[in-house]
Structure formats: C-alpha cells, structure tokens
Amino acid sequence: MDLFDQSLADQLSQHAPLAARMRPKTLDDIIGQDHIIGPGTLLRRAIEADRLFSSIIFYGPPGTGKTTIAQVISHITQAEFVSLSAVLAGVADLREVIKDATERRRLYRKRTILFVDEVHRWNKAQQDALLPHVESGLLTLIGATTQNPYFDVIKALVSRSRIFELKPLTEADVLTLLRRALADPIIGYGGRNIRADEDALLHLARTAGGDARSALNALELAVETTPLQDAELHITLDVAQESIQKRSVIYDKTDDAHYDTISAFIKSVRGSDPDAALYWLAKMLHAGEDPRFILRRLIILASEDIGLADPRGILVASAAAQNYEYIGLPEGVYPIVEATLYLATAPKSNSAGAYFKALEEIEKNGAGPVPMHLMDPSRDAKGFGHGAGYDYPHNRPGHWTAQQYLPDSMKGVRFYEPSEEGYEAQVLERVQKWREAQAKALGGEEDSGKA
C-alpha cells in the first residue's frame, strides 16, 4: 500500500457510516452470539489460539455480526487474511488469490485465510473452483451468507466446513450498541452534546428487528439531521420514529424465512392457536407474500388436518380462494382471515392420511385382483360372469349391504380410522356398525387386520 492508498483508506475510515466505525475490533467487544463466540466456546478458543485450520461458514440474518467476527479474526491471526465479495469477485479474482496463497505457502510457509462475503452469490462453477484448495488446506475459508448454506452452498464445500448460525440480536443487545455509539468519544458521538430519550432508543432497538446495522444507521440519521436546541441535540421518540419509520421484515420468497414462516403458520392453525395463526399470516402478507400461496396451503390443511372432523373446512378455504380472486387486496384479506380463523378453531382430524396406508400396501405387496362381483358387467358378464353376485346397496334397508369390497386376500384389513372429533364422531359410529355387520356376514372377525 503506497501513501495515496493509505490516505484514501484514512479518509474512508474517518467518513465511514456509524455502523462501520462502531464495528467491534476484539471478541470482547462483540455483543450477542455468545452461543458461538462466548467464553469457552470452541470457535472462540480456536480464534484466540490462532488455530482456525478448518473452514467455517457464518450463516444468519443481516446485521448480526458475520463480517464483524471475520474482521476480528483478521486482527488476531498471523495468517494472511484476504477478503473477497462474491457480489463483485469472480473466478479470475479467486485464481489470483490462489496464486498468491501458493507462493506465500511455498516461500514463507504462511497460511492464507480467505473471507468470502455473500458466498452464496457464487454459482456452482465458482464454488467448485474454490473446493480443491480448501480441501488441500491451501486456503482456510470463512464464508458469510444470509441464505441457508445447506441449500445455497455446494454440498462438497459444506461438508468440509463447520456451519455457525448467528441469531438476530435481542433488544437489550441493540440498546447496548446504541448507548455505546452515543458514549464513544472517538468513533461515536461521545464528543457531542446529545441527549437521547430512553423511549427513543427503545423504539430504535425494537424496530431494527435484531439488525445492529439498521439500528446504528437510524441513530446516525437522527443525530445528523436533528438541529441543536440551546447547544444540545435532543433525540426524542418522534425523532426516532422518523429515523426508522417501519420495521423491516426479513422475508424473501426463496429463502428460509419464507419456508419457516409458512411452516409456523400451518403448525399454528393445525395446533388450534388462532392468535399465532393471525400473527404469522400478518407477517407474510406484510412482507409481500402471494395470498394465493397462503390460500393453497389452507386448502391442503383443510383436508389434511381437519378432514371429516369438519367437512365445511375445505368449503370455507375454497370459498376464500375464490373470493380473493374476485376482490384482490386490500379487502381480499378478509376472506383469508376468515378461513384462517375457521380452520384454526375447527375440530381436527388427520384421518385423510389413511390414503397413504393404502398406497403403502399396494407399493409393498402389489395391487390385488378385483373380486368377481365388483367387476364391470357391461362387457363380459355373459362370457366370464363379471359382476355376478353383486348386491346393489340401494335395494337394501338403510341403503347398505354386507359384502366384500377389498380383494379376497385382504378381507378385514383397515386403512381408515375415523377420529372422535366433530362430525367425524358420527362417521365413526356408522363405520363401526357397518364393519361389525360386514365381519359377521362374511364369517370373519371385526377389525381383523390393519394395513
């Protein structure tokens, strides 16, 4: 680095955003993530001893400290620390890093740690180019990603790395960072006469949603745009609300937040918790989720988790989907909410899953032959006797007759087990009566076997 480069670096450092200036320099300065870098943890011991030999990937939401931990490692390690952004760098940049790392190891026996920010942005070919050098130990990879590495990083690279998941910071953590920024006289605002109300700081901490960068950016905006009054800069709740007006919802239709949120929504409805169901529904719609996706999942749930316990459930879900197509947003949210509440408070039964028991039986033992009396008589009744002996139920009292409908080898096998919930309790009563009568008429034992 020449004098001009050093001058540029100094200027950028002096005028860097508050979040960049406040980035911790040591492990003790880092707030949160004690589960991976707290005292005595495996990763902390490896960093402090400069024995980070195996590759690692930091995975977590924005503003939780992935890049911060990597930069702290760069200050501690004796290895050469090289940074690349997967957004800007390509295979050519990686080849240059590999060339330098090879020379460094050959001439000076010095290790190279390569930090790749947003590593999931590299395509498979780019990640493949990195793999052999990680495998050989020439490079120790530190990857950072907001996407699930098990889906967005190639399996071979994941299998050679330790995955560390970072969690969103708590409100208390973010408050600590905000107070630290206000108190620090060198890189923060400690040298200025600033009075920040507690409710203002609390609002910034809550609205940031666990993202330290978002909170610090909002504080910086509040400080830099608020005029002095009597030589004092006063950050009130109104100022804080203007600085960070809307909580950002971490939600992308292709990442974990999407799948985790719809999973929480469905499990809340299945678990008969209407309050939780509304909460997750609001999160999805607020974040821009396609209402049709939610409605499709509700229709599935109405059959899978409610079924005959309340046969109206699927009607309500289907009607909500049709109504939404007529109305659209914003008013279309009402039928979605109605369907959500109806299904969440309906009696539950998963007896429709009996289909998969029947399917498993066929996959395991093959499909049995259709009994003669159930065959179609319209074609071969005279030549082969198809349909002979069939007892037409509507000619019998109660429109029911005891006859064998399963293949002969499966007589008495049960797939469907009605629940005792809601309407299905009535179904259970009828089915039990029919099965008992059928078993008696066919000379078998009632409920003689289950698939």
C-alpha positions in Angstrom: 0.0 0.0 0.0 1.5 3.4 -1.1 0.9 6.8 0.5 -2.0 7.5 -1.7 -3.7 4.2 -0.9 -3.1 4.9 2.8 -4.5 8.4 2.5 -7.7 7.1 0.8 -8.1 4.4 3.5 -7.8 7.0 6.2 -10.4 9.3 4.6 -12.8 6.4 4.1 -12.3 5.4 7.7 -13.0 8.9 9.0 -16.1 9.4 6.9 -17.4 5.8 7.2 -21.0 5.3 8.3 -21.5 5.0 12.1 -22.2 1.2 11.8 -18.9 0.7 10.1 -17.0 2.9 12.6 -18.6 1.1 15.5 -17.7 -2.4 14.2 -16.0 -4.3 17.1 -12.3 -4.8 16.9 -12.0 -7.6 19.5 -14.0 -10.6 20.6 -14.9 -9.0 23.9 -16.4 -6.0 22.0 -18.9 -8.2 20.2 -22.4 -8.0 21.5 -24.5 -11.2 21.3 -23.8 -14.6 19.6 -22.5 -16.0 22.9 -23.6 -19.4 21.8 -20.8 -19.5 19.2 -18.1 -17.0 20.4 -18.9 -16.7 24.1 -16.1 -17.5 26.7 -15.0 -21.1 26.4 -16.8 -21.9 23.1 -15.0 -24.0 20.5 -14.8 -21.2 18.0 -13.6 -18.6 20.4 -10.8 -20.9 21.6 -9.7 -21.6 18.0 -9.7 -17.9 17.2 -7.8 -16.8 20.3 -5.2 -19.6 19.8 -4.9 -18.7 16.1 -5.7 -22.4 15.3 -8.5 -21.9 12.8 -7.4 -24.5 10.4 -10.8 -25.9 9.2 -13.1 -23.8 7.0 -16.2 -22.2 8.6 -19.4 -20.6 7.2 -21.3 -18.0 9.2 -25.0 -18.1 8.4 -27.6 -15.6 9.7 -29.7 -12.5 9.1 -28.2 -9.2 8.1 -26.6 -7.1 10.8 -25.9 -10.0 13.2 -22.1 -9.9 13.1 -20.9 -12.3 10.4 -18.5 -9.9 8.8 -17.6 -8.5 12.2 -16.4 -11.8 13.5 -14.4 -12.4 10.3 -12.7 -9.0 10.7 -11.9 -9.7 14.4 -10.2 -12.9 13.2 -8.2 -10.8 10.7 -6.8 -8.7 13.6 -5.8 -11.8 15.6 -4.5 -14.3 13.2 -0.9 -14.5 12.0 -2.1 -16.0 8.7 -2.6 -13.8 5.7 -6.2 -12.6 5.6 -7.8 -11.9 2.2 -11.3 -10.7 1.7 -13.5 -11.1 -1.4 -17.1 -10.2 -2.1 -18.9 -12.8 -4.0 -21.1 -10.0 -5.4 -18.1 -8.3 -7.1 -15.4 -11.0 -7.4 -15.3 -13.9 -9.9 -13.1 -16.8 -10.8 -10.3 -14.6 -12.1 -10.0 -12.9 -8.7 -10.1 -16.3 -7.0 -7.3 -17.5 -9.2 -5.2 -14.5 -8.2 -5.8 -15.3 -4.5 -4.8 -19.0 -5.1 -1.7 -18.0 -6.9 -0.6 -15.6 -4.1 -1.5 -18.2 -1.4 0.6 -20.8 -3.2 3.6 -18.6 -3.3 3.1 -17.5 0.3 3.0 -21.1 1.5 5.9 -22.2 -0.7 8.3 -19.3 0.2 7.2 -18.4 3.7 5.2 -21.3 5.0 2.4 -18.9 5.8 -1.2 -19.8 5.8 -4.0 -17.9 4.0 -7.5 -17.3 5.3 -9.9 -16.3 2.6 -13.1 -14.5 3.7 -15.9 -14.6 1.1 -18.8 -12.3 1.9 -22.2 -13.4 0.5 -20.6 -16.7 -0.6 -24.0 -18.0 -1.7 -23.8 -15.5 -4.6 -21.1 -17.6 -6.3 -22.6 -20.1 -8.7 -21.7 -23.8 -8.6 -18.8 -23.4 -11.0 -17.2 -20.6 -8.9 -17.7 -22.6 -5.7 -16.2 -25.7 -7.4 -13.1 -23.7 -8.3 -12.6 -23.0 -4.6 -13.2 -26.5 -3.4 -9.8 -28.3 -4.2 -7.8 -25.5 -2.5 -10.0 -25.7 0.6 -9.7 -29.5 0.6 -5.9 -29.3 0.2 -5.6 -26.8 3.1 -4.0 -24.1 0.9 -7.0 -21.9 1.8 -9.0 -21.7 5.0 -12.4 -20.5 4.0 -14.5 -18.2 6.1 -17.8 -17.8 4.3 -20.7 -15.4 5.2 -24.2 -15.9 4.0 -27.7 -14.8 4.7 -29.0 -17.9 2.9 -29.2 -21.4 4.3 -25.8 -22.9 3.3 -27.3 -26.4 3.1 -29.3 -25.2 0.1 -27.2 -22.4 -1.4 -23.6 -23.6 -1.0 -22.5 -26.8 -2.8 -22.6 -29.9 -0.6 -18.9 -30.7 -1.0 -18.0 -27.3 0.4 -20.4 -27.5 3.2 -19.2 -31.0 4.2 -15.7 -29.5 4.5 -16.8 -26.6 6.7 -18.2 -26.0 10.1 -21.5 -24.1 10.0 -22.2 -21.5 12.6 -25.7 -20.0 12.8 -25.9 -16.4 14.1 -29.2 -15.3 15.7 -30.9 -11.8 15.5 -29.7 -9.6 18.3 -32.0 -9.1 21.3 -33.5 -5.6 22.1 -31.1 -5.5 25.0 -28.1 -6.2 22.7 -29.1 -3.4 20.3 -29.7 -1.0 23.2 -26.2 -1.7 24.4 -24.8 -0.9 20.9 -26.7 2.3 20.7 -25.6 3.5 24.1 -22.0 2.6 23.2 -22.2 4.6 20.0 -23.5 7.6 21.9 -20.8 7.4 24.6 -17.7 6.6 22.4 -15.8 10.0 22.1 -13.6 8.8 19.2 -15.6 6.8 16.7 -19.1 7.5 18.1 -20.9 10.6 19.3 -19.4 10.9 22.8 -17.8 14.2 21.9 -21.1 15.8 21.1 -23.8 17.1 23.5 -26.5 14.6 22.7 -29.5 13.7 24.9 -31.4 10.6 23.8 -34.6 9.7 25.5 -35.0 6.1 26.7 -38.2 5.6 24.8 -36.5 6.8 21.6 -33.6 4.3 22.0 -36.0 1.6 22.8 -38.0 2.3 19.7 -34.9 2.1 17.5 -33.9 -1.2 19.2 -37.3 -2.7 18.7 -37.9 -1.6 15.2 -34.4 -2.7 14.0 -35.6 -6.3 14.4 -32.3 -7.7 15.7 -30.2 -5.9 13.0 -27.4 -3.9 14.6 -26.6 -2.1 11.3 -30.2 -0.9 10.9 -30.3 0.5 14.4 -27.0 2.3 14.1 -27.9 3.7 10.7 -31.1 5.0 12.2 -29.3 6.6 15.1 -26.8 8.2 12.7 -29.7 9.7 10.7 -31.3 11.0 13.8 -28.1 12.7 15.0 -27.1 14.1 11.7 -30.5 15.6 10.8 -31.7 16.9 14.2 -31.0 20.6 14.8 -29.4 21.8 18.0 -31.6 23.5 20.6 -29.7 25.5 23.3 -26.4 23.8 22.3 -28.0 20.4 22.9 -29.1 17.7 20.4 -32.2 16.1 21.7 -33.3 12.7 20.2 -37.0 12.3 21.2 -39.3 9.4 20.3 -40.7 11.5 17.4 -37.2 11.9 16.0 -36.6 8.2 16.4 -39.8 7.3 14.7 -38.9 9.5 11.8 -35.5 7.9 11.5 -36.7 4.3 11.4 -40.3 4.5 10.4 -41.0 0.9 9.5 -39.6 -2.3 10.9 -38.0 -4.3 8.1 -39.3 -7.8 7.8 -36.7 -10.3 6.9 -38.5 -12.3 4.3 -37.6 -13.5 0.8 -39.8 -15.8 -1.2 -36.8 -18.1 -1.9 -35.1 -18.2 1.5 -35.5 -19.8 4.9 -37.7 -17.0 6.3 -40.3 -17.9 3.6 -40.4 -21.6 4.4 -40.0 -21.2 8.2 -42.9 -18.6 8.4 -45.4 -20.6 6.3 -44.4 -23.7 8.5 -45.1 -21.7 11.6 -48.4 -20.5 10.2 -49.6 -24.0 9.2 -48.5 -25.5 12.5 -50.3 -22.8 14.4 -53.6 -23.5 12.5 -53.1 -27.2 13.0 -52.4 -26.6 16.6 -55.7 -24.6 17.0 -54.0 -21.4 18.0 -55.9 -18.6 16.2 -53.7 -15.8 17.7 -50.4 -17.3 16.5 -52.0 -18.1 13.1 -53.0 -14.4 12.7 -49.6 -13.3 13.7 -47.8 -15.4 11.1 -50.4 -14.5 8.5 -49.9 -10.8 9.1 -46.1 -11.3 8.8 -46.4 -13.0 5.4 -48.9 -10.5 4.0 -46.9 -7.5 5.3 -43.8 -8.9 3.7 -45.5 -9.3 0.3 -46.2 -13.0 0.2 -48.6 -14.1 -2.5 -52.0 -14.6 -0.9 -52.7 -17.4 -3.4 -49.8 -19.4 -1.9 -51.3 -19.0 1.6 -54.7 -20.0 0.3 -53.4 -23.1 -1.4 -51.8 -24.2 1.8 -55.0 -23.6 3.7 -57.0 -25.7 1.3 -54.4 -28.5 1.8 -54.6 -28.1 5.5 -58.4 -28.3 5.4 -58.2 -31.8 4.0 -55.0 -33.0 5.7 -55.6 -31.7 9.3 -59.3 -31.2 9.6 -60.9 -33.5 7.1 -64.2 -35.1 8.2 -64.0 -33.6 11.7 -65.5 -30.6 9.9 -66.2 -31.2 6.2 -67.1 -27.5 5.9 -63.5 -26.6 6.4 -62.5 -27.3 2.8 -65.5 -25.4 1.6 -64.5 -22.3 3.6 -60.9 -22.5 2.4 -62.0 -22.9 -1.3 -64.6 -20.1 -1.0 -61.9 -17.8 0.5 -59.6 -18.6 -2.5 -62.5 -17.8 -4.9 -63.5 -14.7 -3.1 -59.9 -13.4 -3.1 -59.8 -13.8 -6.9 -62.9 -11.6 -7.1 -61.8 -9.0 -4.6 -58.0 -8.8 -4.5 -56.1 -6.9 -1.9 -56.5 -5.0 0.3 -60.1 -6.1 1.1 -59.4 -9.6 0.0 -57.5 -10.1 3.2 -60.9 -10.6 5.0 -61.8 -14.0 3.4 -58.2 -15.1 4.0 -58.5 -14.2 7.7 -62.0 -15.8 8.0 -60.6 -19.0 6.5 -57.6 -18.9 8.8 -59.7 -18.4 11.9 -62.3 -21.0 10.9 -59.7 -23.7 10.3 -57.7 -22.8 13.4 -60.8 -23.2 15.6 -62.3 -26.2 13.8 -62.0 -29.7 15.3 -59.0 -31.6 13.9 -58.6 -35.0 12.2 -55.8 -36.3 10.1 -57.7 -39.4 9.0 -57.4 -38.5 5.3 -53.8 -39.7 5.7 -55.4 -43.2 5.5 -54.8 -43.0 1.8 -51.1 -43.3 2.3 -51.6 -46.5 4.2 -53.5 -48.0 1.2 -50.8 -46.7 -1.1 -48.1 -48.3 1.0 -49.9 -51.6 0.9 -50.0 -51.5 -2.9 -46.4 -50.5 -3.2 -45.3 -53.2 -0.8 -47.5 -56.1 -1.9 -48.8 -55.1 -5.3 -52.5 -54.5 -6.3 -54.8 -57.4 -5.6 -57.3 -58.6 -8.2 -60.8 -57.1 -8.3 -63.4 -59.5 -6.8 -65.6 -61.0 -9.5 -68.8 -59.4 -8.2 -67.3 -55.9 -8.3 -66.1 -56.2 -11.9 -67.8 -54.2 -14.7 -70.6 -56.4 -16.1 -71.2 -54.3 -19.2 -68.6 -56.1 -21.3 -68.0 -59.6 -20.1 -71.0 -60.6 -18.0 -72.1 -63.4 -20.3 -68.7 -64.8 -21.2 -66.9 -64.6 -17.9 -69.5 -63.8 -15.3 -68.2 -60.4 -14.4 -70.4 -58.6 -11.9 -72.3 -61.8 -10.9 -73.4 -61.8 -7.3 -73.1 -58.0 -6.8 -75.7 -56.9 -4.2 -76.9 -53.4 -5.1 -76.9 -51.4 -1.7 -79.9 -49.2 -2.7 -82.1 -52.3 -2.8 -81.5 -52.9 0.9 -82.8 -51.2 4.0 -80.6 -48.3 5.0 -79.0 -48.4 1.5 -76.3 -50.7 2.8 -75.4 -54.3 2.4 -72.6 -56.5 3.8 -70.4 -57.6 1.0 -66.7 -57.8 0.4 -65.2 -54.8 -1.4 -61.4 -55.4 -0.9 -59.5 -58.2 -2.7 -60.3 -61.5 -1.1 -56.8 -61.8 0.4 -57.3 -58.5 2.3 -60.5 -59.3 4.0 -60.8 -57.4 7.3 -57.9 -55.0 6.6 -58.5 -51.5 7.9 -56.9 -48.3 6.5 -59.3 -45.6 7.6 -59.6 -45.0 11.3 -62.2 -42.2 12.0 -61.4 -39.8 14.8 -63.8 -39.0 17.6 -63.7 -35.2 16.7 -66.6 -33.1 15.4 -68.7 -34.5 12.6 -66.3 -37.5 12.2 -67.5 -38.8 15.5 -70.8 -39.6 13.7 -68.9 -41.2 10.9 -67.1 -43.3 13.4 -70.3 -44.6 14.8 -71.7 -45.6 11.4 -68.4 -47.1 10.2 -68.1 -49.2 13.3 -71.6 -50.5 12.9 -71.1 -51.4 9.2 -67.7 -53.1 9.9 -69.2 -55.2 12.6 -72.1 -56.3 10.4 -69.8 -56.9 7.4 -67.4 -59.1 9.5 -70.3 -61.1 10.8 -71.9 -61.6 7.4 -68.6 -62.6 5.8 -67.7 -65.0 8.5 -64.6 -63.1 9.7 -63.7 -61.2 12.8 -64.5 -57.5 13.1 -61.4 -55.3 12.5 -59.3 -58.4 11.9 -56.3 -56.5 10.5 -54.8 -53.1 9.8 -52.5 -52.1 7.0 
